[in-house]
């Protein structure tokens, strides 16, 4: 048994079994899946990045092209398209997610090396590999055609390149087949690799550049505290230039296509995912931001807009400060439910409600609700792809209704809490080593920046945080680094004291 747990192959085999369990037992789809499949099919068959709008194939930029390109390659290789190709798409996502586990394990080893120098990193590599391979949340999302598995891979890879950049700043020599790569892998190369990886990640999730922005701020802090500002600024600008150039490079074909086909300068995708000429319901979204923070309410209200009638009883009581306000919402929804199309006048009515609610309770709008969304983003049980209701409370009633449902949901919530706890513990342990503080600040800073960014949106989907899980688990693996790493750490501190 101990020999099995000491094998990377065993960890990857266990991870593959878990992922194929979800693929075979609980395959899933979503509205976004259908959208991606339609674009990929049109791209492959008609050579146009387009949707079917009103019966016509219409070029769009509603989504960045990374995932449709991924689907189109699978379609071309399998000879199938759309739902018929989903098993092959999910199988490819299993492979990508297992690669993410390997990258996360290498990230954990790099963090340990940053902290205490060249040590035996095999134990922490294996611990991180097992943790990520057996993570049910990332594993579950390979069973649905969505961007998360590939976006998670590129995010984790970008963090690894940034940590290797920090390692390279220390003058560490990289060896491959007993040959030094120091002359070839300069700091600029790692910055460029990080930028290119983030650029490809942006083609799957357009908020990926938040990682590079966080890295730039931390690198500036890391450089400028060294002194000799003119020299450090020149070095910093060169690193930033390579990073930015690497990020823009994968986005250029998409930007050129948008300029030629749609006559617009668009490197990402429309902020509100709207089709050309489509009404953006700014007023309705502003009203949602004054009360919505639960995932369930996103399904019942936000995602029904312009597609299904919205039931007033599905809107929680906190959306109405007074009975009169509830009557106004009912009056706005009545004509909407007749046509299932929000008009500009109705949207303006919701905008007025949003302004009034914000004026009455600005802290609720800008502090308490974003904090509640941030909590839900992290501590939601993530059972939306499983045949579970997610009901835990009231305890006795939930247990009587479905004990398996309650047990699995509560177990997933506890598991997420453990992941966050061990990730924070690993970060604190790593922070005690001054050489690793920049890497800790990078990972923790990115997690916080991404959480704040997503918490300001009106539709908090917990899946958006999955890209942070491998890095979080890499930090958690440091808690289990073992006696060997701690002895190496003590020896390193002793050598530093002697040198001092």
C-alpha positions as CSV (number, residue, x, y, z in Angstrom):
1,X,0.0,0.0,0.0
2,X,2.8,2.4,0.9
3,X,4.5,1.6,-2.4
4,X,1.3,2.3,-4.3
5,X,0.9,5.7,-2.7
6,X,4.6,6.5,-3.5
7,X,3.9,6.1,-7.2
8,X,3.0,9.0,-9.4
9,X,1.5,6.6,-11.9
10,X,-0.9,5.2,-9.2
11,X,-2.0,8.8,-8.4
12,X,-2.7,9.5,-12.0
13,X,-4.5,6.2,-12.4
14,X,-6.7,6.9,-9.4
15,X,-7.4,10.4,-10.8
16,X,-8.4,9.0,-14.2
17,X,-10.8,6.5,-12.5
18,X,-12.4,9.3,-10.5
19,X,-12.8,11.4,-13.6
20,X,-14.2,8.6,-15.8
21,X,-16.6,7.8,-12.9
22,X,-18.1,11.3,-13.4
23,X,-18.0,11.0,-17.2
24,X,-19.8,7.7,-17.3
25,X,-22.1,8.1,-14.3
26,X,-23.0,11.8,-14.3
27,X,-22.3,13.4,-17.7
28,X,-23.9,16.8,-17.9
29,X,-24.6,19.7,-20.2
30,X,-25.5,23.4,-19.9
31,X,-26.7,26.3,-21.9
32,X,-23.2,27.4,-22.5
33,X,-22.3,23.9,-23.7
34,X,-24.9,24.1,-26.5
35,X,-23.6,27.6,-27.4
36,X,-19.9,26.4,-27.6
37,X,-21.0,23.3,-29.6
38,X,-22.9,25.4,-32.1
39,X,-20.0,27.8,-32.7
40,X,-17.5,24.9,-33.0
41,X,-19.7,23.0,-35.5
42,X,-20.2,26.1,-37.7
43,X,-16.5,26.8,-37.5
44,X,-15.6,23.3,-38.6
45,X,-18.3,22.8,-41.2
46,X,-18.7,26.3,-42.6
47,X,-15.3,27.8,-41.6
48,X,-17.1,30.7,-39.9
49,X,-17.0,31.5,-36.2
50,X,-20.7,32.0,-36.0
51,X,-24.0,31.1,-34.3
52,X,-27.4,30.3,-35.8
53,X,-29.4,33.5,-35.3
54,X,-32.8,33.7,-36.8
55,X,-32.0,30.7,-39.0
56,X,-29.0,32.4,-40.5
57,X,-25.3,31.7,-39.7
58,X,-24.2,34.9,-38.1
59,X,-20.5,35.8,-37.2
60,X,-20.3,36.6,-33.4
61,X,-17.8,37.5,-30.7
62,X,-20.1,36.4,-27.8
63,X,-17.4,34.0,-26.5
64,X,-13.6,34.0,-26.8
65,X,-12.6,31.3,-29.3
66,X,-10.4,29.0,-27.2
67,X,-13.0,26.4,-26.2
68,X,-14.8,26.3,-29.6
69,X,-11.3,25.7,-31.1
70,X,-10.7,22.9,-28.6
71,X,-14.1,21.4,-29.5
72,X,-13.5,21.8,-33.3
73,X,-10.2,19.8,-33.0
74,X,-12.0,17.0,-31.1
75,X,-14.8,17.0,-33.7
76,X,-12.3,16.8,-36.5
77,X,-10.4,13.9,-34.9
78,X,-13.6,11.9,-33.9
79,X,-15.7,12.6,-37.0
80,X,-18.6,13.6,-34.7
81,X,-20.1,16.9,-33.7
82,X,-22.3,18.4,-31.0
83,X,-23.8,16.0,-28.4
84,X,-22.6,12.9,-30.4
85,X,-19.0,13.9,-29.6
86,X,-19.4,14.7,-25.9
87,X,-17.8,11.5,-24.7
88,X,-14.6,12.2,-26.7
89,X,-14.6,15.9,-25.5
90,X,-14.9,14.7,-21.9
91,X,-12.1,12.1,-22.5
92,X,-9.9,14.9,-23.8
93,X,-10.8,17.0,-20.7
94,X,-9.8,14.1,-18.5
95,X,-6.3,14.1,-20.1
96,X,-6.0,17.9,-19.7
97,X,-7.1,17.8,-16.1
98,X,-4.6,15.1,-15.3
99,X,-1.9,17.3,-16.9
100,X,-3.1,20.0,-14.5
101,X,-2.5,17.7,-11.6
102,X,1.1,17.2,-12.7
103,X,1.7,20.9,-13.2
104,X,0.2,21.6,-9.7
105,X,2.5,19.0,-8.2
106,X,5.5,20.7,-9.9
107,X,4.3,24.0,-8.6
108,X,4.3,22.6,-5.0
109,X,7.8,21.3,-5.5
110,X,8.9,24.7,-6.9
111,X,7.4,26.5,-3.9
112,X,9.3,24.2,-1.5
113,X,12.5,24.9,-3.5
114,X,11.9,28.7,-3.3
115,X,11.5,28.3,0.5
116,X,14.5,26.1,1.4
117,X,16.6,25.7,-1.6
118,X,17.5,22.5,-3.4
119,X,15.9,19.7,-1.4
120,X,14.3,16.4,-2.1
121,X,11.0,17.5,-3.5
122,X,9.7,14.1,-4.3
123,X,7.4,13.8,-1.2
124,X,5.7,17.2,-1.7
125,X,5.3,16.4,-5.4
126,X,3.5,13.2,-4.7
127,X,1.3,14.7,-2.0
128,X,0.2,17.5,-4.3
129,X,-0.3,15.0,-7.1
130,X,-2.6,12.9,-5.0
131,X,-4.5,15.9,-3.6
132,X,-5.2,17.3,-7.0
133,X,-5.9,13.9,-8.7
134,X,-8.5,13.1,-6.0
135,X,-10.2,16.5,-5.9
136,X,-13.8,15.8,-6.8
137,X,-14.7,19.3,-7.8
138,X,-12.2,19.7,-10.6
139,X,-12.8,16.1,-11.5
140,X,-16.5,16.6,-11.8
141,X,-16.2,19.4,-14.3
142,X,-14.5,17.2,-16.9
143,X,-17.9,15.6,-17.3
144,X,-19.5,18.7,-18.9
145,X,-18.4,20.6,-22.1
146,X,-17.3,23.8,-20.4
147,X,-14.1,25.8,-20.3
148,X,-13.1,25.0,-16.7
149,X,-10.7,22.1,-17.3
150,X,-8.6,23.8,-19.9
151,X,-8.8,27.2,-18.2
152,X,-7.6,25.6,-15.0
153,X,-4.7,24.0,-16.8
154,X,-3.4,27.3,-18.3
155,X,-4.0,29.2,-15.0
156,X,-1.9,26.7,-13.1
157,X,0.8,26.6,-15.7
158,X,1.0,30.4,-15.7
159,X,1.4,30.4,-11.9
160,X,4.2,27.8,-12.2
161,X,6.1,29.9,-14.8
162,X,5.8,32.9,-12.6
163,X,7.2,31.0,-9.6
164,X,10.0,29.7,-11.8
165,X,10.7,33.3,-12.7
166,X,11.0,34.1,-9.0
167,X,13.3,31.1,-8.7
168,X,15.4,32.3,-11.6
169,X,15.8,35.7,-10.0
170,X,17.7,33.9,-7.2
171,X,20.2,32.7,-9.7
172,X,19.1,29.1,-9.5
173,X,20.6,26.9,-12.3
174,X,18.1,24.7,-14.2
175,X,19.3,21.3,-15.4
176,X,18.0,19.0,-18.0
177,X,19.9,15.8,-18.9
178,X,22.9,17.1,-16.9
179,X,23.1,20.2,-19.1
180,X,22.7,23.6,-17.6
181,X,20.0,25.8,-19.2
182,X,21.1,29.0,-17.4
183,X,22.4,30.5,-20.7
184,X,19.1,29.9,-22.4
185,X,16.4,30.2,-19.8
186,X,16.9,33.8,-18.8
187,X,14.3,35.7,-16.7
188,X,12.8,37.2,-19.9
189,X,12.0,33.7,-21.2
190,X,10.1,32.7,-18.1
191,X,8.2,36.1,-18.3
192,X,7.4,35.4,-21.9
193,X,6.3,31.8,-21.1
194,X,4.0,33.1,-18.3
195,X,2.5,35.7,-20.7
196,X,1.9,33.1,-23.5
197,X,0.3,30.7,-21.1
198,X,-1.9,33.5,-19.7
199,X,-2.7,34.5,-23.3
200,X,-3.9,31.0,-24.2
201,X,-5.8,30.9,-20.9
202,X,-7.5,34.2,-21.9
203,X,-8.9,32.5,-25.0
204,X,-10.8,30.2,-22.6
205,X,-11.6,32.6,-19.7
206,X,-11.3,36.3,-20.5
207,X,-10.6,37.3,-16.9
208,X,-7.3,35.3,-16.9
209,X,-5.2,38.5,-17.3
210,X,-6.0,39.3,-13.7
211,X,-3.3,36.8,-12.8
212,X,-0.7,38.8,-14.8
213,X,-1.9,42.1,-13.3
214,X,-1.4,40.6,-9.8
215,X,2.0,39.4,-10.8
216,X,3.1,42.8,-12.2
217,X,2.1,44.5,-8.9
218,X,4.0,41.9,-6.8
219,X,7.1,41.9,-9.1
220,X,7.2,45.7,-8.8
221,X,7.1,45.4,-5.1
222,X,9.7,42.7,-5.1
223,X,12.1,44.7,-7.4
224,X,11.8,48.1,-5.9
225,X,12.4,47.0,-2.3
226,X,15.8,45.9,-3.4
227,X,17.0,49.5,-3.9
228,X,19.0,50.9,-6.8
229,X,15.7,52.1,-8.4
230,X,16.9,53.1,-11.9
231,X,18.5,49.8,-12.5
232,X,15.6,47.9,-11.0
233,X,13.1,49.9,-13.1
234,X,14.9,49.0,-16.3
235,X,14.8,45.3,-15.4
236,X,11.2,45.5,-14.4
237,X,10.1,47.2,-17.6
238,X,11.9,44.5,-19.7
239,X,10.2,41.7,-17.7
240,X,6.8,43.4,-18.1
241,X,7.3,43.9,-21.8
242,X,8.1,40.2,-22.4
243,X,5.1,39.2,-20.2
244,X,2.7,41.5,-22.0
245,X,4.0,40.6,-25.4
246,X,3.6,36.9,-24.6
247,X,0.0,37.5,-23.5
248,X,-1.0,39.5,-26.5
249,X,0.5,37.1,-29.0
250,X,-2.1,34.3,-28.8
251,X,-4.9,37.0,-28.8
252,X,-3.8,38.7,-32.0
253,X,-5.5,36.4,-34.5
254,X,-8.8,36.8,-32.6
255,X,-8.4,40.6,-32.5
256,X,-7.6,40.7,-36.2
257,X,-10.6,38.5,-37.0
258,X,-12.9,40.8,-35.0
259,X,-11.5,43.9,-36.8
260,X,-12.0,42.4,-40.2
261,X,-15.3,40.6,-39.7
262,X,-17.1,42.7,-37.1
263,X,-15.3,46.0,-37.6
264,X,-14.5,46.3,-33.9
265,X,-11.4,46.3,-31.7
266,X,-12.1,43.4,-29.5
267,X,-9.3,41.3,-27.9
268,X,-11.6,39.5,-25.5
269,X,-15.4,39.2,-25.6
270,X,-18.3,41.6,-24.9
271,X,-18.5,42.2,-21.2
272,X,-22.2,41.2,-21.0
273,X,-22.0,38.4,-23.6
274,X,-24.5,40.1,-25.8
275,X,-25.1,39.5,-29.5
276,X,-24.6,42.5,-31.9
277,X,-27.7,44.8,-31.5
278,X,-29.0,42.9,-28.5
279,X,-30.4,44.9,-25.6
280,X,-28.1,44.7,-22.6
281,X,-30.4,44.7,-19.5
282,X,-28.2,47.1,-17.4
283,X,-31.2,48.1,-15.2
284,X,-32.3,44.5,-14.5
285,X,-28.7,43.5,-13.7
286,X,-28.2,46.5,-11.4
287,X,-31.4,45.6,-9.5
288,X,-30.1,42.0,-9.1
289,X,-26.9,43.3,-7.6
290,X,-29.0,44.8,-4.7
291,X,-30.2,41.4,-3.5
292,X,-28.8,38.3,-5.4
293,X,-26.0,36.2,-3.9
294,X,-27.2,32.6,-4.0
295,X,-26.6,30.2,-6.9
296,X,-30.1,28.9,-6.7
297,X,-31.5,32.4,-7.4
298,X,-29.3,32.7,-10.5
299,X,-31.2,29.7,-12.0
300,X,-34.6,31.0,-10.8
301,X,-34.3,34.6,-11.9
302,X,-31.2,35.8,-13.7
303,X,-30.9,33.0,-16.3
304,X,-34.6,33.0,-17.1
305,X,-34.4,36.5,-18.5
306,X,-35.6,36.7,-22.1
307,X,-36.0,33.0,-22.2
308,X,-38.7,32.0,-19.6
309,X,-41.3,33.7,-17.4
310,X,-40.0,34.8,-14.0
311,X,-42.2,33.8,-11.1
312,X,-42.5,36.5,-8.4
313,X,-42.7,33.9,-5.7
314,X,-39.2,32.6,-6.7
315,X,-37.7,36.0,-5.8
316,X,-36.6,36.0,-2.2
317,X,-38.1,38.5,0.3
318,X,-34.8,40.4,0.7
319,X,-35.3,41.7,-2.9
320,X,-38.1,43.9,-1.5
321,X,-37.6,46.5,1.2
322,X,-41.3,47.3,1.3
323,X,-44.7,45.8,0.1
324,X,-45.0,48.8,-2.3
325,X,-41.6,47.8,-3.8
326,X,-42.8,44.2,-4.3
327,X,-45.9,45.5,-6.1
328,X,-43.7,47.6,-8.5
329,X,-41.7,44.5,-9.3
330,X,-44.9,42.5,-10.0
331,X,-46.1,45.3,-12.2
332,X,-42.8,45.2,-14.2
333,X,-42.9,41.4,-14.5
334,X,-46.5,41.1,-15.6
335,X,-45.9,42.5,-19.2
336,X,-42.5,40.8,-19.3
337,X,-44.1,37.4,-18.6
338,X,-46.6,37.9,-21.4
339,X,-43.9,38.4,-24.1
340,X,-40.9,36.8,-22.3
341,X,-38.8,39.8,-23.6
342,X,-37.6,42.6,-21.5
343,X,-38.3,46.0,-23.0
344,X,-36.2,49.2,-22.6
345,X,-39.0,50.7,-20.5
346,X,-39.2,47.7,-18.2
347,X,-35.4,47.7,-17.9
348,X,-35.5,51.4,-16.9
349,X,-38.1,50.6,-14.2
350,X,-35.7,48.0,-12.7
351,X,-32.9,50.6,-13.0
352,X,-34.9,53.0,-10.9
353,X,-35.6,50.4,-8.3
354,X,-31.8,49.6,-8.2
355,X,-31.0,53.3,-7.6
356,X,-33.5,53.6,-4.8
357,X,-32.4,50.4,-3.0
358,X,-28.7,51.4,-3.3
359,X,-29.4,54.9,-1.9
360,X,-31.2,53.4,1.1
361,X,-28.5,50.8,1.8
362,X,-25.2,51.5,0.1
363,X,-23.3,49.1,2.4
364,X,-25.6,46.3,1.5
365,X,-25.0,46.9,-2.2
366,X,-21.2,47.5,-2.1
367,X,-20.0,45.4,0.9
368,X,-22.4,42.9,2.5
369,X,-23.8,41.4,-0.7
370,X,-20.3,41.1,-2.4
371,X,-19.0,39.5,0.8
372,X,-21.9,37.0,0.8
373,X,-21.2,36.2,-2.9
374,X,-17.5,35.7,-2.1
375,X,-18.5,33.2,0.6
376,X,-20.8,31.3,-1.8
377,X,-18.2,31.3,-4.5
378,X,-15.9,29.4,-2.2
379,X,-18.1,27.4,0.1
380,X,-20.9,26.3,-2.2
381,X,-20.9,22.4,-2.2
382,X,-20.7,22.5,-6.1
383,X,-23.3,19.8,-6.7
384,X,-24.9,21.6,-9.7
385,X,-23.7,18.8,-12.1
386,X,-25.0,16.0,-9.8
387,X,-28.5,14.8,-9.1
388,X,-28.6,16.4,-5.7
389,X,-30.8,19.1,-4.2
390,X,-28.0,20.5,-2.0
391,X,-30.4,20.7,1.0
392,X,-28.6,20.4,4.4
393,X,-30.9,22.5,6.6
394,X,-33.1,22.0,8.5
395,X,-31.1,19.0,9.5
396,X,-33.9,16.6,10.6
397,X,-36.2,17.5,7.6
398,X,-33.3,17.2,5.1
399,X,-32.2,13.8,6.6
400,X,-35.8,12.5,6.4
401,X,-36.2,13.6,2.8
402,X,-32.9,12.2,1.5
403,X,-30.1,11.2,3.8
404,X,-27.7,10.5,1.0
405,X,-28.3,13.9,-0.6
406,X,-27.7,15.6,2.8
407,X,-24.6,13.6,3.6
408,X,-22.9,14.2,0.2
409,X,-23.7,17.9,0.2
410,X,-22.5,18.4,3.8
411,X,-19.4,16.2,3.0
412,X,-18.5,18.4,0.0
413,X,-18.9,21.6,2.0
414,X,-16.6,20.1,4.7
415,X,-14.1,19.1,2.1
416,X,-13.9,22.6,0.6
417,X,-13.4,24.0,4.2
418,X,-10.5,21.5,4.6
419,X,-9.0,22.5,1.3
420,X,-9.1,26.2,2.3
421,X,-7.8,25.5,5.8
422,X,-4.8,23.4,4.6
423,X,-4.1,25.9,1.8
424,X,-4.0,28.8,4.3
425,X,-1.8,26.7,6.7
426,X,0.6,25.9,3.8
427,X,0.7,29.6,2.9
428,X,1.5,30.6,6.5
429,X,4.2,28.0,6.7
430,X,5.8,29.1,3.5
431,X,5.6,32.8,4.5
432,X,8.0,32.1,7.3
433,X,10.7,31.6,4.7
434,X,11.6,35.1,3.3
435,X,12.7,33.8,0.0
436,X,9.2,32.3,-0.7
437,X,7.1,35.3,0.3
438,X,6.8,36.7,-3.2
439,X,5.4,33.4,-4.4
440,X,2.9,33.2,-1.5
441,X,1.9,36.8,-2.1
442,X,1.4,36.0,-5.8
443,X,-0.9,33.0,-5.3
444,X,-2.8,34.4,-2.3
445,X,-3.1,37.8,-4.0
446,X,-4.4,36.3,-7.2
447,X,-7.0,34.2,-5.3
448,X,-8.2,37.4,-3.5
449,X,-8.2,39.6,-6.6
450,X,-10.2,36.9,-8.5
451,X,-12.6,36.5,-5.6
452,X,-13.3,40.2,-5.3
453,X,-13.7,40.6,-9.1
454,X,-16.2,37.8,-9.3
455,X,-18.0,38.8,-6.2
456,X,-18.9,42.1,-7.9
457,X,-20.8,40.3,-10.6
458,X,-24.5,39.7,-10.1
459,X,-24.4,36.0,-11.1
460,X,-22.0,34.2,-8.7
461,X,-21.2,30.8,-10.2
462,X,-19.0,28.7,-7.9
463,X,-17.4,27.0,-11.0
464,X,-15.5,30.3,-11.7
465,X,-13.3,29.6,-8.7
466,X,-12.2,26.1,-9.8
467,X,-9.1,27.6,-11.6
468,X,-7.7,28.5,-8.1
469,X,-8.0,25.0,-6.7
470,X,-4.8,23.4,-8.0
471,X,-2.7,26.3,-6.6
472,X,-4.6,26.1,-3.3
473,X,-3.9,22.4,-3.1
474,X,-0.2,23.0,-4.0
475,X,0.0,25.2,-1.0
476,X,-1.9,22.6,1.1
477,X,0.6,19.9,0.1
478,X,3.4,21.8,1.9
479,X,1.7,21.0,5.2
480,X,2.4,17.4,4.4
481,X,5.9,17.9,3.2
482,X,7.2,15.6,5.9
483,X,10.1,15.5,8.3
484,X,12.7,15.6,5.5
485,X,11.5,19.0,4.2
486,X,11.4,20.4,7.8
487,X,14.9,19.1,8.5
488,X,16.1,20.7,5.3
489,X,14.4,23.9,6.3
490,X,16.1,23.9,9.7
491,X,19.4,23.1,8.1
492,X,18.9,26.0,5.6
493,X,18.0,28.4,8.4
494,X,21.1,27.2,10.4
495,X,23.3,27.9,7.3
496,X,21.8,31.4,6.9
497,X,22.5,32.1,10.6
498,X,26.1,30.9,10.2
499,X,26.6,33.1,7.1
500,X,25.1,36.1,9.0
